[in-house]
Amino acid sequence: MSTGPLYHQTAEVLRSRIVQNVWKQGDRLPSENQLCEEFGVSSITMRRAVATLVAEGLLVRLQGKGTFVSSDHAIVQGPPQLTSFTEDMRLRGWRSSARLIGFRTQRAPGALATRLGLSAGALLHVLRRVRLADDLPVAVQTAYMPALLFPDLESHDFRASRSTRSSNATTA
């Protein structure tokens, strides 16, 4: 096992079993008690390890049925990395798109202005979109962008799946 917290080490071993097809798509994992006994860890450690892999999309918990290896689309080898929505969907084999649900310009409240490195009351564009994967809604995105840096933003087509980045923009 690698170094780091025990739950992280346990998650690494579980992840490698999935990547190496010891457990395949749709397979039910052994019970938590069985896994705890096999790994010699507490149930809390095993729950955290499994929760890590659920958050990564490798496992799915079904109430009353157990924990299962998710579809092939969700398996991306290695630990998660920070990627754009578009890149994440591409890695999963899905086509990304977006549907605009709101666009407005407003004054930045103090806390948000601070996070963006702006003075309180600076003008912000607020963009809300439904993000789609293969035309199915998967997320609602709210992006805050300084109006000074993006003066003609309202004329942009926000349905496009390409990703633009700015250190002075943030999404929630």
TADATA-V308122 format. One record per residue. SS is DSSP state (h for helix, s for strand, l for the rest). PSI is psi in whole degrees, 0 to 359 (none if undefined). D_FIRST is the distance of its C-alpha to the first C-alpha in Angstrom with 2 decimals. Layout:
BEGIN
SS;PSI;D_FIRST / SS;PSI;D_FIRST
END
This chain:
BEGIN
l;159;0.00 / l;181;3.80 / l;173;6.76 / l;184;9.36 / l;150;10.73 / h;321;9.21 / h;325;10.95 / h;317;9.50 / h;318;5.81 / h;317;7.77 / h;322;9.93 / h;317;7.70 / h;316;7.21 / h;315;10.89 / h;315;11.91 / h;326;10.86 / h;324;12.88 / h;312;15.71 / h;324;15.80 / l;8;15.81 / l;26;18.52 / l;317;17.13 / l;125;18.64 / l;170;21.63 / l;128;23.93 / l;348;25.64 / l;141;23.45 / s;132;23.16 / l;156;19.80 / l;163;19.95 / l;160;21.27 / h;318;19.41 / h;317;20.23 / h;316;18.91 / h;319;15.52 / h;317;15.45 / h;316;16.45 / h;318;13.97 / h;346;10.90 / l;38;12.83 / l;165;13.13 / l;164;16.45 / h;327;18.32 / h;316;18.34 / h;315;14.55 / h;319;14.64 / h;318;17.74 / h;321;16.30 / h;314;13.36 / h;319;16.10 / h;324;18.51 / h;315;16.38 / h;332;16.48 / h;316;20.13 / h;328;20.92 / h;348;19.54 / l;7;21.78 / l;329;19.32 / s;156;20.27 / s;132;23.67 / s;131;24.70 / s;117;28.13 / l;124;29.90 / l;356;30.67 / l;329;29.12 / s;192;25.34 / s;132;22.51 / s;153;22.80 / s;129;21.28 / l;180;23.70 / l;161;25.95 / h;329;25.07 / h;328;26.64 / h;349;23.92 / l;113;20.96 / l;119;20.27 / l;147;17.17 / l;172;14.79 / l;158;14.94 / l;146;18.55 / l;157;20.90 / l;116;24.31 / l;165;26.85 / l;162;30.39 / h;315;31.32 / h;314;33.01 / h;319;30.05 / h;315;27.71 / h;320;30.27 / h;317;30.76 / h;332;27.06 / l;358;27.35 / l;18;30.53 / l;155;32.91 / l;129;36.03 / s;151;36.27 / s;180;39.51 / s;155;40.96 / s;122;44.02 / s;128;45.74 / s;352;46.54 / s;143;47.77 / s;127;48.69 / s;164;50.43 / s;134;51.03 / s;170;50.90 / s;138;50.79 / l;125;47.34 / l;159;46.79 / h;309;45.80 / h;318;42.07 / h;319;41.53 / h;317;43.72 / h;314;41.65 / h;327;38.36 / l;359;40.12 / l;31;41.72 / l;167;45.18 / l;148;48.06 / l;137;48.69 / l;356;51.04 / l;150;50.11 / s;134;50.58 / s;142;47.51 / s;134;47.28 / s;118;45.36 / s;126;44.16 / s;128;42.95 / s;150;41.72 / s;124;40.29 / s;135;37.46 / s;145;37.56 / s;118;35.24 / l;44;37.41 / l;11;40.24 / s;133;38.47 / s;133;38.09 / s;345;34.52 / s;155;35.02 / s;126;37.75 / s;134;37.44 / s;122;39.52 / s;138;39.77 / s;122;41.71 / s;133;43.29 / s;125;45.81 / l;328;49.16 / l;324;50.18 / l;340;47.41 / l;68;47.94 / l;328;51.73 / l;33;52.31 / h;326;49.18 / h;343;51.20 / h;357;52.42 / l;146;48.94 / l;106;47.80 / l;1;44.67 / l;342;44.06 / l;150;42.70 / l;3;39.04 / l;158;38.60 / l;131;36.73 / l;145;38.34 / l;145;36.71 / l;140;38.33 / l;348;36.97 / l;19;39.80 / s;147;39.05 / s;152;36.73 / s;156;35.95 / l;none;35.30
END
